[in-house]
C-alpha cells in the first residue's frame, strides 16, 4: 500500500487524469511521467508507441516502486495495453474502457461520437470497448490531428483553434450526436472550444473522472488503497518529463494546479527514491 500510483502520458494530457485521481484519492502518492521528449504519440506508428509505453511503465515500477500503472494516454492504451497487463505484476488501468462506459451512459438518442488521435481512432479501440458494453448505439469516430499540438503549446482558445475544431468536428455535427467522448486526455483542455462548436445540446464526456473511479476500484480489489484516516498526511506527488523540465513545470502547473510545483528529469539518473524525496 505504500508505493505510489504510477501514471504516464505523451505529455500534458494525462494531467486531467492526475487531477481527478489526486482529488478522489488524496492520501495516495503519485508519480507522473510526461513523455514530452517524444510527443505527440498520435501520428507515430503503434509499434513505436507500444515500445514507449513498455519503457515508461517498466520505469514506473522499477525506478519508482509503483504499485499500479495508469496508462493516461489513449494512443498508448490502444497500442500496448494487453502487453503491459501480461508483462507487469501490478494492476494496469486504462482510460479507454472507463470512457466508453461513460459515453453510452450519457446518450439519450443513441447517436454518439468519439474524437481522438489518428493512432487511437485507427486502432478501433473505442469501437471494441463500446461494443463490449452491450449498449446499442450508433458511433461516429473522427481523428483530430493538431489538437494535441495546440495543448502542448498552451494554446487552448483563439481563432486558430476554433477554425481547426470547426473543420475536424464537422462529421460529429453532421451525424447529430448528443454525446461526444473526448478520446484523448489532452482534449478536455479544449473543452470550451469543442463545446462552442458542437453546441449546448451535445454533452462532452471526459474519461478522467471515470478513470479515477476505476483506479480506486482496482486498488481496493487488490487491497492497495491507502486510507486518508491512517495516513500521515496528503500524498506526495512527483512529476517527471523526458523533455524540457522547466517548460513542463510552467505549463503543467497552469493545467494541473499547485501540486505541480517542480519537475524532475526522466529517465531518472539516481537510484529509486521514495515519493516526495528530493
C-alpha distance (Angstrom), angle and dihedral (degrees) to the residues before:
residue distance angle dihedral
X1 . . .
X2 3.80 . .
X3 3.80 98.5 .
X4 3.80 120.7 94.8
X5 3.77 128.0 -108.7
X6 3.81 105.4 -104.7
X7 3.81 117.4 -143.9
X8 3.78 133.1 175.6
X9 3.78 140.5 -179.2
X10 3.78 137.5 164.8
X11 3.79 89.0 -98.9
X12 3.78 137.7 -46.6
X13 3.82 101.3 -16.3
X14 3.79 95.7 85.4
X15 3.79 89.0 60.3
X16 3.82 85.7 84.5
X17 3.80 87.6 62.8
X18 3.81 91.6 42.6
X19 3.81 90.4 52.6
X20 3.81 92.4 51.7
X21 3.80 91.7 45.4
X22 3.81 94.4 49.6
X23 3.80 90.1 49.8
X24 3.81 94.9 47.1
X25 3.81 97.4 39.6
X26 3.82 105.6 31.6
X27 3.82 94.6 165.5
X28 3.80 94.4 56.6
X29 3.80 123.7 100.4
X30 3.79 112.9 -132.2
X31 3.80 135.1 -163.4
X32 3.81 116.8 -166.3
X33 3.80 125.2 -170.4
X34 3.78 119.2 -164.5
X35 3.80 108.9 -164.2
X36 3.80 93.2 -151.4
X37 3.79 91.5 148.4
X38 3.82 88.9 70.0
X39 3.81 104.7 27.7
X40 2.94 140.8 158.7
X41 3.80 100.1 58.8
X42 3.80 96.8 176.5
X43 3.80 97.0 80.3
X44 3.82 96.4 40.1
X45 3.83 125.2 97.0
X46 3.79 110.6 -88.8
X47 3.81 90.6 -124.3
X48 3.79 89.2 61.5
X49 3.80 92.2 47.0
X50 3.80 89.6 48.8
X51 3.79 89.5 54.9
X52 3.81 91.9 49.3
X53 3.80 91.2 49.3
X54 3.79 92.5 52.1
X55 3.79 91.8 48.8
X56 3.80 93.4 49.1
X57 3.79 95.6 44.0
X58 3.79 93.1 48.0
X59 3.79 90.4 49.2
X60 3.79 91.7 51.8
X61 3.80 90.1 53.3
X62 3.79 99.8 40.1
X63 3.82 103.0 30.9
X64 3.79 99.5 34.7
X65 3.81 103.3 24.6
X66 3.80 94.9 -122.7
X67 3.80 114.7 -171.0
X68 3.81 92.3 -159.2
X69 3.81 136.0 14.6
X70 3.79 124.9 -136.3
X71 3.79 114.5 -163.4
X72 3.82 95.0 -151.8
X73 3.78 92.4 -177.9
X74 3.78 124.9 84.1
X75 3.80 94.2 -153.6
X76 3.81 92.8 51.3
X77 3.80 89.9 46.3
X78 3.79 90.8 53.0
X79 3.80 91.8 46.5
X80 3.76 104.4 44.5
X81 3.80 117.5 0.8
X82 3.80 96.4 115.9
X83 3.80 92.3 49.3
X84 3.80 92.5 50.0
X85 3.78 92.1 50.6
X86 3.79 90.4 49.9
X87 3.80 94.6 47.7
X88 3.80 103.8 40.0
X89 3.79 126.7 69.3
X90 3.82 94.0 -150.3
X91 3.82 128.5 77.3
X92 3.81 113.6 -82.3
X93 3.80 116.1 -156.0
X94 3.80 124.2 -167.4
X95 3.81 135.1 -162.6
X96 3.81 99.1 -136.2
X97 3.81 101.9 72.0
X98 3.82 95.5 45.0
X99 3.80 89.6 49.1
X100 3.79 92.7 49.4
X101 3.80 91.8 51.2
X102 3.79 91.9 48.9
X103 3.81 91.9 49.0
X104 3.80 96.8 54.1
X105 3.81 90.5 44.4
X106 3.81 90.6 55.3
X107 3.80 103.2 50.2
X108 3.79 121.8 92.2
X109 3.82 97.8 178.4
X110 3.81 98.5 43.3
X111 3.79 91.9 -122.6
X112 3.79 107.9 118.7
X113 3.78 136.8 167.3
X114 3.78 137.7 -153.9
X115 3.78 125.4 -161.6
X116 3.79 122.5 -170.8
X117 3.77 145.8 133.7
X118 3.78 121.5 -55.0
X119 3.81 89.9 -103.5
X120 3.80 95.0 50.5
X121 3.78 95.9 45.4
X122 3.81 94.8 44.5
X123 3.81 91.4 49.4
X124 3.80 92.3 63.7
X125 3.81 90.6 -136.7
X126 3.80 94.2 139.0
X127 3.80 93.4 43.4
X128 3.80 88.6 57.0
X129 3.80 95.6 42.6
X130 3.80 93.5 48.4
X131 3.81 90.4 48.0
X132 3.81 89.2 51.6
X133 3.82 90.3 60.2
X134 3.79 89.4 66.1
X135 3.81 91.6 -137.6
X136 3.82 111.8 135.4
X137 3.80 107.1 -125.4
X138 3.77 137.5 149.1
X139 3.79 107.8 -122.5
X140 3.79 127.8 -156.4
X141 3.82 116.7 -171.9
X142 3.78 129.6 -168.1
X143 3.78 134.8 176.6
X144 3.80 116.3 -132.2
X145 3.79 108.9 -159.2
X146 3.78 111.5 -173.1
X147 3.80 98.8 33.8
X148 3.81 94.1 94.4
X149 3.78 92.4 49.3
X150 3.81 91.5 53.9
X151 3.80 91.6 51.7
X152 3.79 92.6 46.5
X153 3.81 88.1 55.2
X154 3.80 91.3 49.1
X155 3.81 91.7 -114.6
X156 3.81 105.2 133.2
X157 3.83 101.0 148.9
X158 3.77 137.2 33.0
X159 3.78 140.9 83.4
X160 3.81 95.7 -66.6
X161 3.79 93.0 55.5
X162 3.80 92.2 44.1
X163 3.82 94.3 51.2
X164 3.80 91.0 49.7
X165 3.80 91.8 46.8
X166 3.80 92.5 50.7
X167 3.81 90.4 53.6
X168 3.81 97.3 43.7
X169 3.80 96.5 42.2
X170 3.82 95.2 49.2
X171 3.85 92.4 100.0
X172 3.82 89.4 55.6
X173 3.80 92.7 49.5
X174 3.80 91.2 47.0
X175 3.83 91.4 49.4
X176 3.80 91.9 53.4
X177 3.80 95.2 -131.7
X178 3.79 116.7 -178.8
X179 3.83 95.7 -163.6
X180 3.78 125.5 41.5
X181 3.78 122.9 -168.9
X182 3.78 115.7 -146.9
X183 3.79 92.8 -139.0
X184 3.79 96.0 -170.5
X185 3.78 123.1 63.2
X186 3.82 89.6 -132.4
X187 3.79 93.4 60.8
X188 3.84 99.9 75.1
X189 3.80 86.7 69.5
X190 3.84 86.0 63.7
X191 3.80 93.8 45.9
X192 3.80 94.6 115.9
X193 3.79 93.3 55.5
X194 3.81 93.5 40.8
X195 3.80 90.9 48.5
X196 3.81 92.2 50.1
X197 3.80 91.1 51.6
X198 3.81 95.3 45.3
X199 3.81 95.9 43.0
X200 3.81 133.6 -129.3
X201 3.80 94.8 -73.3
X202 3.83 91.3 67.2
X203 3.81 118.8 80.3
X204 3.78 115.2 -144.1
X205 3.81 113.4 -142.1
X206 3.81 122.0 -156.4
X207 3.78 120.5 -168.8
X208 3.82 93.7 -148.3
X209 3.80 98.6 92.6
X210 3.80 93.4 39.5
X211 3.81 89.8 50.3
X212 3.81 90.9 52.1
X213 3.81 89.3 53.8
X214 3.80 89.4 48.7
X215 3.82 89.6 51.7
X216 3.79 91.5 52.3
X217 3.80 91.3 47.7
X218 3.81 94.3 49.3
X219 3.80 93.0 46.8
X220 3.80 90.4 49.4
X221 3.80 91.5 50.0
X222 3.81 89.6 52.2
X223 3.81 94.0 44.2
X224 3.81 90.7 -116.9
X225 3.81 102.7 120.5
X226 3.78 115.3 124.0
X227 3.81 109.0 -140.8
X228 3.81 115.0 -135.9
X229 3.82 89.2 -146.3
X230 3.80 92.7 61.5
X231 3.82 97.2 34.1
X232 3.78 121.0 101.1
X233 3.80 90.0 -125.7
X234 3.79 142.7 -47.5
X235 3.78 117.2 -27.9
X236 3.78 123.4 -91.1
X237 3.79 118.7 -115.5
X238 3.79 126.7 -153.5
X239 3.77 125.5 -171.9
X240 3.79 124.6 -164.5
X241 3.78 133.0 -177.5
X242 3.79 133.2 -163.6
X243 3.80 89.1 -152.8
X244 3.80 134.0 45.0
X245 3.81 104.5 -21.2
X246 3.81 94.3 -161.3
X247 3.80 92.2 54.5
X248 3.79 90.1 46.2
X249 3.80 92.0 51.3
X250 3.80 94.8 46.6
X251 3.80 97.8 47.0
X252 3.80 94.5 32.6
X253 3.80 93.1 54.9
X254 3.80 89.7 53.6
X255 3.79 91.1 50.7
X256 3.83 100.0 39.7
X257 3.79 106.0 25.3
X258 3.80 138.5 -123.2
X259 3.81 94.8 -31.8
X260 3.79 88.7 76.9
X261 3.78 96.9 67.7
X262 3.79 97.3 137.5
X263 3.79 139.5 17.7
X264 3.78 131.0 -151.5
X265 3.77 130.3 -156.9
X266 3.79 123.5 -94.6
X267 2.95 131.0 -119.7
X268 3.80 90.5 46.1
X269 3.78 117.6 -123.3
X270 3.80 94.7 -157.9
X271 3.77 137.1 65.4
X272 3.77 118.9 -84.2
X273 3.79 112.4 -65.3
X274 3.76 131.1 -165.6
X275 3.82 117.6 -103.5
X276 3.76 110.3 -86.7
X277 3.78 93.8 25.6
X278 3.79 122.4 127.4
